[in-house]
Amino acid sequence: MNKHTKYAANDRMGELICENYNLLLIMSRFGLTLGFGDKTVRQVCEEQGVHTETFLAVVNFIYDECYSREDFKDDISIPALVEYLKQSHVYFLKFKLPTIRRELIESIDLAQNDLALLIIRFFDEYVNEVKAHMDYENTVVFEYVSRLLASKATDDYEIQNFSDHHDNIEAKLSELKNIIVKYYPAKSDENKLNSVLFDIYSCEEDLELHRRVEDDMFIPLIMEEEKRKNKNA
């Protein structure tokens, strides 16, 4: 095991989850399901058709501060990483953000509070921005990577085009939570409002980690792949 690596293939998957329950989100985005008993990470990944080294690379990159790109660059599967990123998009667009919207509607008074309407409008505009951002990645960036790996024509596109315009999409969530915390008036049931605030904080952190994987794992890997393709052309 590399001296920097926190999680390894021979660790038991159940122990990883007990140590860090946030790994459940990564598992689901790789398509890994629960019910694995005392099996190791490698056993669970291989039985469920997931590239073990890519799963561990993402887990360690996110949760081990000492883990660097040099620890994984030769073992990672780009198609597996792309699929993880695609499933992350599904999670945010189809589950997490719609859930937060429902919670917001339940916790603020839309009928009698102009600020409540402003909050919902602000959130809806944000979701549209996130959707446009992730749709671009799905339809342009990931399709480009697919063509690159297949050694097909790339229409003069390169991953640097994406890197130069990769926005910080979680920042606007910070504005939303600050509006609620600072200006939304108190009401009788604070539990629902506090719960949705917790989910907004959590989603903001999750989006930041997602961006880090794209900026510091995905983009450098594709740049290296471009160099290999150009060298062999």
N, C-alpha and C positions, 0 to 999 in steps of 0.2 A: 504493500500500500504506500502510495506517495505520502511523504511526511506532512504535506499540507492538507490532505484529504480528510474531511470530517466523516463522511459517509462512504462506505465501500460496498462492493458487490456481495461480499460474504456476510454483511450485517443482516440481521433479521428485519424484514420490512415492518413488522409489528412494533419493534423497538424504536425504529425511526419515527413512526407516527406518534408513539407515546412520548417521545422526547420533543417532538415539534409537530403539533397538530396542523400547522399551516401547510405541511407537506401534502395533506389531503387534496388541496387545490391543484398542486402540481401533478399528483397521481391521476386525478380525473382528466386533466388536460392531455395526458399521455394515453388515456383510455384504460388505465389500470383500475380494477375493481377490488372491493373489499372481499373478505372471506379467505385470506391467504394463510391462515394458521401461523405456524412457526417457520415458514419458508423464508429463505434469504431473498435479498433484492434481486440477485441474478435469477433465481428460480422463478420468482413471480414475474419478472419481465419476460423471460424466455417463454414461459407457459402462456403468457398473454400477448405475445408477439410484439413486444416493445424493445427497442434497442437499449440495452442496459447502460452502456457507457454514456449515451446521450442523456438518459434520465438522470444519472448520477452527476453528469456535468452541470445540468441545470440546477439540480438541488444544491450542489456544493457551491456553485457560482453565486447563488442567491444568499445562502445561509452561512457560508464560511468566508470570513474576511481575508483569510490567508490564501484562499484558492485563487489562482490566476489562470489566464488564458493558456499559458504554457502547459498547464496540467491536463488540458483536455483536447487541445487542437488536433492531435493526430488520431484520436479515437472517435470523435463525434460524427454522427450521421446527419448530414445537412437535410435530407428528406424528413428524418424523424424530428429534427428541430423545427422545420417549417410546419409540420403537422401539429406540433405542440403550440406554435404561435397561432395557427389557424383556430385551434380549439380554444385558445385563450380569448380570441375575438368572439367566438360563439358564446362563451361564458359571460363576457361583459355585455354584449349586445342583446342576448336572448334571455339572460337570467338576472345578472346582478343589477344592471341599471334599471330594467323594468321593475324589479323588486323594490329598489330605493324609491322610484316614483310612486308606487302604490303606498309605501310607508309614509311618504311625504303627504300625500292626499289624506291619509287617515289621521295624521298628527297635527295638521294645520287647518285653520278655519277659512276655507275658500269663499264661503258665503258672506262673511262679514269683515274680511281683512284684506285690504289692497296689497299689503306686503306679501301675503300668502299667494296671491295671484302672480305677483312679480317673481316669487321664488320658483313656482312651477314653470313659468315662462322661461326663466333663466335656466332651469334644469333641462327643459325640452330643447332649448337652443344648444346647450352643451352636448346632449346626447346626439343631436344631428351632426355636430362637429366630430364627435368620436366615431360615429358611423361612417362619415365621409373619409376620415383618416384611415380607418381599418378596411373599408371597402377598397381604397387605393392600394393598400398593402396586399390584399387578397387578389385583386384583379391585375395589378401592374407588377408589383415587386415580386411576389411569389411566382407568378407566371414567368417572369424574367428568369428567376432562379431555376425553374423547371427547364426552360430552354437552354440555359447555360450548362446545366448538368448533362443534358442530352446532346451537347455540342452542336446546337442549332443556332441559326442566325439570331442576333440579339437586337437588331435595329438601332445600333449605336447607343443603346441604353447601358448604363453601368450602375453598380450599387452606390457609387458616390453621389449620383443624382438624388437618391433616396436619403442618404446620410445628410446631405446639405440642407434638406428641408424637413427633417424629422422633428416635428414639434413636440413640446412638452404638454401632452394632452391632459395630464392630471392637475395642472395648475389651477384651472377654472373651478375644480371641485373645492380647492382651498378657499376661493372667494365665496362659494356658496355656503360652506360651513361657517365662515366668519360672519356672513350676513345673518344666519340663523342664531348663532351664539350671541352676537352683539345687539341685534335689533328686533328679533321676533319676541313679542310680548308673552309673558308667562300665562299659562292656562291651567285648568284644574288637573289634567292628566299629563304630567311631565314624562312619564315612562315611555310613551310612544315616541315623543320628540327626541328624548335622549337615545332611544334605540336606533332611530334613523340617523341621528348624528354619528353614532358609533359605526354604523354601516358605511356612511360617507367617508369617515376617516379611514376605515378598513379598505374601502374601494380605492381611495386615493393612494394608499401605500401599495396596494396590489398593482395598480396601473403604473406606478413608479418602477416597481420591480420588473414589470413586463417591458417597459421602455429600456431598462438597463440590459435585459437579455437581448433585446434587439440591437441596441447601440454597441454593447461591449462583447457580445458573443456572436450574434448573427451577422452583423455587417462586416466585422473583421474576417470571419470565416469565408464569406462570399468574396471579399477582396482577395484573399489568398487563392481561392478557386479561380477567380478571373486571371490572376497572375500565372497559375499553372496552365490554364487553357491558352493564354496568349503565348506562353513559352513553347508550348507544344504545337502551336498553329503552323 
